[in-house]
Amino acid sequence: MAVKVMIKRHIKEGKAKDVFALLNKHRSNAMNQKGYITGETLMSYQNPHCLLVISTWQSIENWLAWKENKDRKANEAKLEQFLEAPTEYDEFIFGTYPSKK
């Protein structure tokens, strides 16, 4: 079942260029991962320091494997220095209510 992942980041003043460079690397690496479908980056109209990345994966397992990937974690650690707050993650599943295993 497909999954939409919402990733919210609040960027420090003057650090957008650094963040976008790292996000481009993130996206490039994600595109080579099993189950990756698509992704987009949105900037808040009210607060241009707030970014929302929406990525779509074939399954929650595919997303979680990428979320725990050591290269992704290393890139995420580099991003943290440019953020005002920790990155927030929300996962949404298409369709019916999922059954727990």
C-alpha positions as CSV (number, residue, x, y, z in Angstrom):
1,M,0.0,0.0,0.0
2,A,1.5,3.4,-1.0
3,V,2.7,5.8,1.6
4,K,3.0,9.6,1.7
5,V,5.7,10.9,4.0
6,M,5.5,14.5,5.2
7,I,8.9,15.9,6.4
8,K,8.8,19.4,8.0
9,R,11.9,21.4,8.6
10,H,12.4,25.0,10.0
11,I,15.5,26.6,8.5
12,K,17.7,29.1,10.3
13,E,17.9,32.6,8.8
14,G,20.3,32.8,5.9
15,K,20.8,29.0,5.6
16,A,18.4,28.2,2.8
17,K,21.1,27.7,0.2
18,D,22.9,25.2,2.4
19,V,19.7,23.3,3.1
20,F,18.6,23.1,-0.5
21,A,21.9,21.7,-1.5
22,L,21.6,18.9,1.1
23,L,18.0,18.3,0.2
24,N,18.9,17.9,-3.5
25,K,21.4,15.3,-2.4
26,H,18.7,13.6,-0.3
27,R,16.3,13.5,-3.2
28,S,19.0,12.2,-5.6
29,N,19.8,9.4,-3.2
30,A,16.2,8.6,-2.5
31,M,15.4,8.2,-6.2
32,N,17.7,5.1,-6.2
33,Q,16.0,3.4,-3.3
34,K,13.6,0.5,-3.6
35,G,10.0,1.7,-3.5
36,Y,10.6,5.4,-4.1
37,I,7.9,6.9,-6.3
38,T,8.2,10.7,-6.2
39,G,9.0,13.7,-4.0
40,E,8.4,17.4,-3.9
41,T,9.6,20.3,-1.7
42,L,7.2,23.1,-0.7
43,M,7.9,26.4,1.1
44,S,5.4,27.9,3.4
45,Y,3.7,31.0,2.0
46,Q,3.4,32.5,5.5
47,N,6.9,31.5,6.7
48,P,9.6,31.0,4.0
49,H,11.8,29.4,6.6
50,C,9.4,26.4,6.9
51,L,9.8,23.6,4.3
52,L,7.6,20.6,3.7
53,V,9.0,17.7,1.8
54,I,6.3,15.2,0.5
55,S,7.6,11.9,-0.7
56,T,5.6,8.9,-2.0
57,W,6.8,5.3,-1.4
58,Q,5.4,2.0,-2.5
59,S,5.2,0.7,1.1
60,I,5.9,1.8,4.6
61,E,8.7,-0.8,4.7
62,N,10.4,0.9,1.8
63,W,10.2,4.3,3.5
64,L,11.4,3.0,6.8
65,A,14.4,1.2,5.2
66,W,15.4,4.5,3.6
67,K,14.7,6.5,6.8
68,E,17.2,4.2,8.6
69,N,19.8,4.1,5.8
70,K,23.2,5.1,7.1
71,D,23.9,7.5,4.2
72,R,20.6,9.2,4.7
73,K,21.2,9.6,8.4
74,A,24.7,11.1,7.7
75,N,23.1,13.7,5.4
76,E,20.4,14.4,7.9
77,A,23.0,15.0,10.6
78,K,24.6,17.6,8.3
79,L,21.2,19.3,7.8
80,E,20.6,19.6,11.6
81,Q,23.1,22.4,12.0
82,F,21.0,24.6,9.6
83,L,17.6,23.9,11.4
84,E,15.9,25.8,14.1
85,A,14.1,22.7,15.4
86,P,14.3,18.9,14.9
87,T,12.9,17.5,11.7
88,E,9.3,16.3,12.0
89,Y,8.0,13.2,10.2
90,D,4.5,12.0,9.5
91,E,3.6,9.0,7.5
92,F,0.2,8.6,5.8
93,I,-1.1,5.4,4.2
94,F,-3.5,5.5,1.2
95,G,-6.8,3.7,1.4
96,T,-8.2,1.8,4.3
97,Y,-7.1,1.7,7.9
98,P,-4.0,-0.4,8.2
99,S,-4.0,-3.6,10.1
100,K,-1.3,-4.0,12.7
101,K,1.0,-7.0,12.5
